[in-house]
Amino acid sequence: MYMQRVSIYPEPDKVPEVRTIVLERVKARQSSGLRVALSEMVAGTGAPQFTVSILWNDLAAFEAGRKSDQADADFQKFIGKLSGLIRKPSDFDILEVLAPMPS
């Protein structure tokens, strides 16, 4: 299993707006069956920061999801909305999950 992690760094005065936009996108993706979560850093040197985490069964599923996003007009609109609200480019990581959290 693999986890895609995207860290989003909103401008300090845009945190509520970014939270709303990202939460709406995450909920829509959850309703479509994607295993995705949203977290918010509430303390630390990187705050304010949101992290979107998506679980993929394998790298082929990740690649299919990436290609789907590239062709998705809603995804492009989502990225466009965020671009003027963030203080630096998003960070992107792929991690191999070695021991998943128990249910």
DSSP file (Angstrom, degrees, kcal/mol; ACC not computed):
  #  RESIDUE AA STRUCTURE BP1 BP2  ACC     N-H-->O    O-->H-N    N-H-->O    O-->H-N    TCO  KAPPA ALPHA  PHI   PSI    X-CA   Y-CA   Z-CA
    1    1 A M              0   0    0      0, 0.0    96,-2.5     0, 0.0     2,-0.3   0.000 360.0 360.0 360.0 147.2    0.0    0.0    0.0
    2    2 A Y  E     -AB  56  96A   0     54,-3.1    54,-3.4    94,-0.2     2,-0.5  -0.942 360.0-148.5-128.6 149.2    1.2    3.5   -0.8
    3    3 A M  E     -AB  55  95A   0     92,-3.0    92,-2.9    -2,-0.3     2,-0.5  -0.975   4.4-155.0-119.6 127.6    0.2    6.9    0.6
    4    4 A Q  E     -AB  54  94A   0     50,-2.9    50,-2.6    -2,-0.5     2,-0.5  -0.875  15.8-167.6 -95.0 128.9    0.3   10.1   -1.4
    5    5 A R  E     -AB  53  93A   0     88,-2.8    88,-2.5    -2,-0.5     2,-0.5  -0.979   8.4-175.2-125.0 123.8    0.8   13.1    0.8
    6    6 A V  E     -AB  52  92A   0     46,-2.6    46,-2.8    -2,-0.5     2,-0.5  -0.975  10.1-156.8-119.9 121.1    0.3   16.7   -0.4
    7    7 A S  E     -AB  51  91A   0     84,-2.2    84,-1.6    -2,-0.5     2,-0.4  -0.858   7.2-163.0-100.9 129.2    1.1   19.6    2.0
    8    8 A I  E     -A   50   0A   0     42,-3.4    42,-2.7    -2,-0.5    82,-0.1  -0.942   4.7-158.5-116.8 130.3   -0.7   22.9    1.3
    9    9 A Y  E     - B   0  88A   0     79,-0.5    78,-3.0    -2,-0.4    79,-0.7  -0.824  13.6-163.0-113.9  91.1    0.6   26.1    2.8
   10   10 A P  E     - B   0  86A   0      0, 0.0    76,-0.3     0, 0.0     5,-0.1  -0.339  31.1 -99.9 -72.7 152.7   -2.1   28.8    2.9
   11   11 A E    >   -     0   0    0     74,-2.8     3,-2.4     1,-0.1     4,-0.4  -0.484  41.8-113.4 -59.7 141.6   -1.4   32.5    3.4
   12   12 A P  G >  S+     0   0    0      0, 0.0     3,-0.8     0, 0.0    -1,-0.1   0.833 117.2  48.1 -53.4 -35.6   -2.1   33.2    7.1
   13   13 A D  G 3  S+     0   0    0      1,-0.2     4,-0.1     2,-0.1    -2,-0.1   0.470 109.7  54.5 -84.7   0.2   -5.1   35.4    6.2
   14   14 A K  G <> S+     0   0    0     -3,-2.4     4,-2.8    71,-0.2     5,-0.3   0.274  71.5 109.4-113.4   8.6   -6.5   32.8    3.8
   15   15 A V  H <> S+     0   0    0     -3,-0.8     4,-2.9    -4,-0.4     5,-0.2   0.915  79.6  47.3 -55.7 -49.9   -6.7   29.7    6.1
   16   16 A P  H  > S+     0   0    0      0, 0.0     4,-2.2     0, 0.0    -1,-0.2   0.909 114.4  47.6 -60.3 -39.9  -10.5   29.6    6.4
   17   17 A E  H  > S+     0   0    0      2,-0.2     4,-2.2     1,-0.2    -2,-0.2   0.919 114.3  45.7 -66.7 -43.6  -10.9   29.9    2.7
   18   18 A V  H  X S+     0   0    0     -4,-2.8     4,-2.9     2,-0.2     5,-0.3   0.914 110.7  54.4 -65.2 -42.2   -8.3   27.3    1.9
   19   19 A R  H  X S+     0   0    0     -4,-2.9     4,-2.7    -5,-0.3     5,-0.2   0.929 110.2  47.0 -56.2 -46.5   -9.8   25.0    4.6
   20   20 A T  H  X S+     0   0    0     -4,-2.2     4,-2.1    -5,-0.2    -1,-0.2   0.925 114.3  45.9 -62.7 -46.6  -13.3   25.3    2.9
   21   21 A I  H  X S+     0   0    0     -4,-2.2     4,-1.8     2,-0.2    -2,-0.2   0.923 117.5  42.4 -64.4 -45.5  -12.0   24.6   -0.6
   22   22 A V  H  X S+     0   0    0     -4,-2.9     4,-2.7     2,-0.2    -2,-0.2   0.910 113.5  51.6 -71.0 -41.9   -9.8   21.7    0.3
   23   23 A L  H  X S+     0   0    0     -4,-2.7     4,-2.6    -5,-0.3     5,-0.2   0.903 108.9  51.7 -61.8 -40.9  -12.4   20.1    2.7
   24   24 A E  H  X S+     0   0    0     -4,-2.1     4,-2.0    -5,-0.2    -1,-0.2   0.922 111.9  46.6 -59.8 -44.6  -15.0   20.3   -0.1
   25   25 A R  H  X S+     0   0    0     -4,-1.8     4,-2.2     2,-0.2    -2,-0.2   0.909 112.5  49.6 -64.8 -43.3  -12.7   18.5   -2.5
   26   26 A V  H  X S+     0   0    0     -4,-2.7     4,-2.6     1,-0.2    -2,-0.2   0.927 110.9  49.0 -63.6 -45.3  -11.7   15.8    0.0
   27   27 A K  H  X S+     0   0    0     -4,-2.6     4,-2.3     1,-0.2    -1,-0.2   0.898 110.9  50.7 -62.3 -40.1  -15.4   15.1    0.9
   28   28 A A  H  X S+     0   0    0     -4,-2.0     4,-0.9    -5,-0.2    -1,-0.2   0.910 112.2  46.9 -63.3 -41.4  -16.2   14.8   -2.8
   29   29 A R  H  <>S+     0   0    0     -4,-2.2     5,-2.1     1,-0.2     3,-0.3   0.868 110.4  52.7 -70.5 -35.6  -13.4   12.4   -3.4
   30   30 A Q  H ><5S+     0   0    0     -4,-2.6     3,-1.9     1,-0.2    -2,-0.2   0.914 106.0  54.0 -62.6 -42.0  -14.4   10.4   -0.3
   31   31 A S  H 3<5S+     0   0    0     -4,-2.3    -1,-0.2     1,-0.3    -2,-0.2   0.731 103.3  57.1 -67.2 -20.2  -17.9   10.1   -1.7
   32   32 A S  T 3<5S-     0   0    0     -4,-0.9    -1,-0.3    -3,-0.3    -2,-0.2   0.436 127.4 -99.5 -88.0   1.1  -16.5    8.7   -4.9
   33   33 A G  T < 5S+     0   0    0     -3,-1.9     2,-0.2     1,-0.3    -3,-0.2   0.392  75.3 141.4 101.7  -2.8  -14.8    5.9   -2.9
   34   34 A L      < -     0   0    0     -5,-2.1     2,-1.3    -8,-0.1    -1,-0.3  -0.522  55.1-126.9 -74.7 139.2  -11.2    7.3   -2.7
   35   35 A R        +     0   0    0     20,-0.5    20,-2.7    -2,-0.2     2,-0.3  -0.726  55.1 146.6 -87.2  94.7   -9.5    6.7    0.6
   36   36 A V  E     -C   54   0A   0     -2,-1.3     2,-0.3    18,-0.2    18,-0.2  -0.973  26.4-173.2-136.3 144.6   -8.5   10.3    1.4
   37   37 A A  E     -C   53   0A   0     16,-2.4    16,-2.4    -2,-0.3     2,-0.4  -0.938  12.9-144.9-135.4 157.8   -8.1   12.3    4.6
   38   38 A L  E     +C   52   0A   0     -2,-0.3     2,-0.3    14,-0.2    14,-0.2  -0.989  17.7 179.8-124.5 132.6   -7.4   15.9    5.4
   39   39 A S  E     -C   51   0A   0     12,-2.4    12,-2.8    -2,-0.4     2,-0.4  -0.939  14.6-148.5-128.7 156.3   -5.4   17.1    8.4
   40   40 A E  E     -C   50   0A   0     -2,-0.3     2,-0.5    10,-0.2    10,-0.2  -0.988  17.6-129.5-125.6 127.5   -4.5   20.6    9.6
   41   41 A M  E     +C   49   0A   0      8,-2.9     8,-0.6    -2,-0.4     3,-0.1  -0.642  26.0 179.6 -72.9 121.3   -1.3   21.4   11.4
   42   42 A V        +     0   0    0     -2,-0.5     2,-0.3     1,-0.3    -1,-0.2   0.597  66.5  16.5-101.8 -14.1   -2.4   23.4   14.5
   43   43 A A  S    S+     0   0    0      0, 0.0    -1,-0.3     0, 0.0     2,-0.2  -0.979  86.4  76.2-154.2 147.7    1.1   24.0   16.0
   44   44 A G  S >  S-     0   0    0     -2,-0.3     3,-1.2     1,-0.1    -3,-0.0  -0.637  84.2 -70.8 133.9 169.5    4.6   23.8   14.7
   45   45 A T  T 3  S+     0   0    0      1,-0.2    -1,-0.1    -2,-0.2     0, 0.0   0.719 125.2  52.7 -69.4 -21.3    7.1   25.6   12.5
   46   46 A G  T 3  S+     0   0    0     -3,-0.1    -1,-0.2     3,-0.0    -5,-0.1   0.479  88.4 159.4 -92.5  -2.4    5.2   24.9    9.3
   47   47 A A    <   +     0   0    0     -3,-1.2     2,-0.1     2,-0.1    -5,-0.1  -0.364  47.4  51.2 -70.0 147.3    1.8   26.2   10.4
   48   48 A P  S    S+     0   0    0      0, 0.0     2,-0.3     0, 0.0    -6,-0.1   0.518  85.2 136.6 -77.0 144.0   -0.5   27.0    8.9
   49   49 A Q  E     - C   0  41A   0     -8,-0.6    -8,-2.9   -40,-0.2     2,-0.4  -0.979  37.0-157.9-156.1 139.2   -0.5   23.9    6.8
   50   50 A F  E     -AC   8  40A   0    -42,-2.7   -42,-3.4    -2,-0.3     2,-0.5  -0.926  11.3-157.7-114.1 145.6   -3.0   21.4    5.5
   51   51 A T  E     -AC   7  39A   0    -12,-2.8   -12,-2.4    -2,-0.4     2,-0.6  -0.987   2.9-160.9-127.1 124.9   -2.1   17.8    4.5
   52   52 A V  E     -AC   6  38A   0    -46,-2.8   -46,-2.6    -2,-0.5     2,-0.5  -0.914  12.8-167.9-101.4 124.0   -4.2   15.7    2.1
   53   53 A S  E     -AC   5  37A   0    -16,-2.4   -16,-2.4    -2,-0.6     2,-0.4  -0.958   4.8-174.2-117.8 128.9   -3.3   12.0    2.4
   54   54 A I  E     -AC   4  36A   0    -50,-2.6   -50,-2.9    -2,-0.5     2,-0.4  -0.982  15.1-143.2-124.0 130.9   -4.6    9.4   -0.1
   55   55 A L  E     -A    3   0A   0    -20,-2.7   -20,-0.5    -2,-0.4     2,-0.4  -0.800  17.3-172.6 -94.5 133.8   -4.1    5.7    0.2
   56   56 A W  E     -A    2   0A   0    -54,-3.4   -54,-3.1    -2,-0.4     3,-0.1  -0.964  26.5-138.4-123.1 140.8   -3.4    3.7   -3.0
   57   57 A N  S    S-     0   0    0     -2,-0.4     2,-0.3   -56,-0.2    -1,-0.1   0.859  84.4 -15.6 -64.9 -35.0   -3.3   -0.1   -3.2
   58   58 A D  S  > S-     0   0    0    -57,-0.1     4,-1.7   -56,-0.1     3,-0.2  -0.936  75.8 -90.3-158.2 175.6   -0.2    0.0   -5.5
   59   59 A L  H  > S+     0   0    0     -2,-0.3     4,-2.6     1,-0.2     5,-0.2   0.794 120.7  60.6 -69.3 -27.5    1.8    2.4   -7.6
   60   60 A A  H  > S+     0   0    0      2,-0.2     4,-2.3     1,-0.2    -1,-0.2   0.903 105.3  48.5 -64.7 -39.9   -0.3    1.5  -10.7
   61   61 A A  H  > S+     0   0    0     -3,-0.2     4,-2.3     2,-0.2    -2,-0.2   0.899 110.8  51.2 -66.1 -40.3   -3.4    2.8   -8.9
   62   62 A F  H  X S+     0   0    0     -4,-1.7     4,-2.4     2,-0.2    -2,-0.2   0.945 110.6  48.3 -58.7 -48.3   -1.5    6.0   -7.9
   63   63 A E  H  X S+     0   0    0     -4,-2.6     4,-2.4     1,-0.2    -2,-0.2   0.889 110.4  51.1 -62.3 -40.2   -0.5    6.5  -11.5
   64   64 A A  H  X S+     0   0    0     -4,-2.3     4,-2.1     1,-0.2    -1,-0.2   0.903 110.9  49.0 -63.3 -40.4   -4.0    6.0  -12.8
   65   65 A G  H  X S+     0   0    0     -4,-2.3     4,-2.3     2,-0.2    -2,-0.2   0.885 110.0  51.4 -65.2 -39.1   -5.3    8.5  -10.2
   66   66 A R  H  X S+     0   0    0     -4,-2.4     4,-2.0     2,-0.2    -2,-0.2   0.920 111.3  46.7 -63.4 -44.9   -2.6   11.0  -11.3
   67   67 A K  H  X S+     0   0    0     -4,-2.4     4,-1.3     1,-0.2    -2,-0.2   0.884 110.5  53.4 -65.3 -38.1   -3.6   10.7  -15.0
   68   68 A S  H  X S+     0   0    0     -4,-2.1     4,-0.6     1,-0.2     3,-0.4   0.920 108.5  49.4 -62.6 -43.8   -7.2   11.0  -14.1
   69   69 A D  H >< S+     0   0    0     -4,-2.3     3,-1.1     1,-0.2     7,-0.2   0.903 106.2  56.5 -61.7 -41.1   -6.5   14.3  -12.2
   70   70 A Q  H 3< S+     0   0    0     -4,-2.0    -1,-0.2     1,-0.3    -2,-0.2   0.817 113.4  40.5 -60.9 -30.2   -4.6   15.7  -15.1
   71   71 A A  H 3< S+     0   0    0     -4,-1.3     2,-0.6    -3,-0.4    -1,-0.3   0.452  93.9 102.1 -96.2  -2.1   -7.6   15.2  -17.4
   72   72 A D    <X  -     0   0    0     -3,-1.1     4,-2.0    -4,-0.6     5,-0.2  -0.747  54.8-161.1 -93.6 116.5  -10.2   16.3  -14.8
   73   73 A A  H  > S+     0   0    0     -2,-0.6     4,-2.2     1,-0.2    -1,-0.2   0.854  93.4  55.8 -62.4 -35.7  -11.5   19.9  -15.3
   74   74 A D  H  > S+     0   0    0      2,-0.2     4,-2.4     1,-0.2    -1,-0.2   0.894 106.9  49.9 -64.7 -39.0  -12.8   20.0  -11.7
   75   75 A F  H  > S+     0   0    0      2,-0.2     4,-2.5     1,-0.2    -2,-0.2   0.918 110.4  49.7 -64.4 -42.7   -9.3   19.2  -10.5
   76   76 A Q  H  X S+     0   0    0     -4,-2.0     4,-2.1     1,-0.2    -2,-0.2   0.882 111.1  49.6 -63.8 -37.6   -7.8   21.9  -12.6
   77   77 A K  H  X S+     0   0    0     -4,-2.2     4,-2.2     2,-0.2    -1,-0.2   0.904 109.6  52.2 -66.2 -41.6  -10.4   24.4  -11.3
   78   78 A F  H  X S+     0   0    0     -4,-2.4     4,-1.9     2,-0.2    -2,-0.2   0.929 110.6  47.2 -58.4 -48.2   -9.6   23.3   -7.7
   79   79 A I  H  X S+     0   0    0     -4,-2.5     4,-1.9     1,-0.2    -1,-0.2   0.893 110.2  53.7 -62.7 -40.4   -5.8   24.0   -8.4
   80   80 A G  H  X S+     0   0    0     -4,-2.1     4,-0.6     1,-0.2    -1,-0.2   0.895 107.3  50.4 -61.8 -41.1   -6.7   27.3   -9.9
   81   81 A K  H >< S+     0   0    0     -4,-2.2     3,-0.5     1,-0.2    -1,-0.2   0.908 113.4  45.9 -62.6 -42.2   -8.7   28.4   -6.9
   82   82 A L  H >X S+     0   0    0     -4,-1.9     3,-2.6     1,-0.2     4,-0.7   0.815  93.5  78.4 -71.4 -30.8   -5.8   27.5   -4.5
   83   83 A S  H 3< S+     0   0    0     -4,-1.9     3,-0.4     1,-0.3    -1,-0.2   0.792  97.0  43.6 -56.5 -33.7   -3.0   29.1   -6.5
   84   84 A G  T << S+     0   0    0     -4,-0.6    -1,-0.3    -3,-0.5    -2,-0.1   0.417 112.1  55.2 -89.3   2.4   -3.8   32.6   -5.3
   85   85 A L  T <4 S+     0   0    0     -3,-2.6   -74,-2.8    -4,-0.1     2,-0.3   0.406  89.4  85.6-115.1  -0.9   -4.3   31.6   -1.7
   86   86 A I  E  <  -B   10   0A   0     -4,-0.7     4,-0.0    -3,-0.4   -78,-0.0  -0.760  60.9-148.4-110.6 152.3   -1.0   29.8   -0.9
   87   87 A R  E    S+     0   0A   0    -78,-3.0    -1,-0.1    -2,-0.3    -4,-0.0   0.642  82.6   4.2 -92.5 -15.7    2.3   31.2    0.3
   88   88 A K  E    S-B    9   0A   0    -79,-0.7   -79,-0.5   -77,-0.0    -1,-0.2  -0.973  93.9 -73.0-158.9 162.2    4.5   28.6   -1.3
   89   89 A P  E     -     0   0A   0      0, 0.0     2,-0.1     0, 0.0    -2,-0.1  -0.221  57.5 -99.9 -60.0 149.5    4.2   25.7   -3.7
   90   90 A S  E     -     0   0A   0    -82,-0.1     2,-0.3     1,-0.1   -82,-0.2  -0.357  31.1-127.0 -67.7 147.7    2.7   22.5   -2.3
   91   91 A D  E     -B    7   0A   0    -84,-1.6   -84,-2.2    -2,-0.1     2,-0.4  -0.726  22.6-159.6 -93.4 150.1    5.0   19.6   -1.2
   92   92 A F  E     +B    6   0A   0     -2,-0.3     2,-0.3   -86,-0.2   -86,-0.2  -0.997  13.4 171.7-137.1 127.4    4.3   16.2   -2.6
   93   93 A D  E     -B    5   0A   0    -88,-2.5   -88,-2.8    -2,-0.4     2,-0.4  -0.974  21.0-154.9-135.1 149.4    5.4   12.8   -1.2
   94   94 A I  E     -B    4   0A   0     -2,-0.3     2,-0.4   -90,-0.2   -90,-0.2  -0.998  21.7-174.8-119.5 126.8    4.8    9.1   -2.0
   95   95 A L  E     -B    3   0A   0    -92,-2.9   -92,-3.0    -2,-0.4     2,-0.5  -0.940  24.7-130.4-121.9 142.5    5.3    6.8    1.0
   96   96 A E  E     -B    2   0A   0     -2,-0.4     2,-0.7   -94,-0.2   -94,-0.2  -0.822  26.0-134.9 -87.5 127.0    5.2    3.0    1.2
   97   97 A V        +     0   0    0    -96,-2.5    -2,-0.0    -2,-0.5   -42,-0.0  -0.747  28.7 174.2 -86.2 115.1    3.0    2.0    4.1
   98   98 A L  S    S+     0   0    0     -2,-0.7    -1,-0.2     1,-0.3   -96,-0.0   0.817  75.4  16.3 -92.0 -35.1    4.8   -0.7    6.0
   99   99 A A  S    S-     0   0    0      3,-0.0    -1,-0.3     0, 0.0     0, 0.0  -0.797  81.6-151.4-140.9  95.1    2.5   -1.1    9.0
  100  100 A P        -     0   0    0      0, 0.0     3,-0.1     0, 0.0    -3,-0.0  -0.210  30.9 -92.6 -66.3 156.5   -0.9    0.4    8.5
  101  101 A M        -     0   0    0      1,-0.1     2,-0.0     2,-0.1     0, 0.0  -0.435  48.6-107.6 -63.9 139.5   -2.9    1.7   11.5
  102  102 A P              0   0    0      0, 0.0    -1,-0.1     0, 0.0    -3,-0.0  -0.335 360.0 360.0 -67.5 154.2   -5.3   -0.9   12.8
  103  103 A S              0   0    0     -3,-0.1    -2,-0.1    -2,-0.0     0, 0.0   0.481 360.0 360.0 -69.1 360.0   -9.0   -0.5   12.1
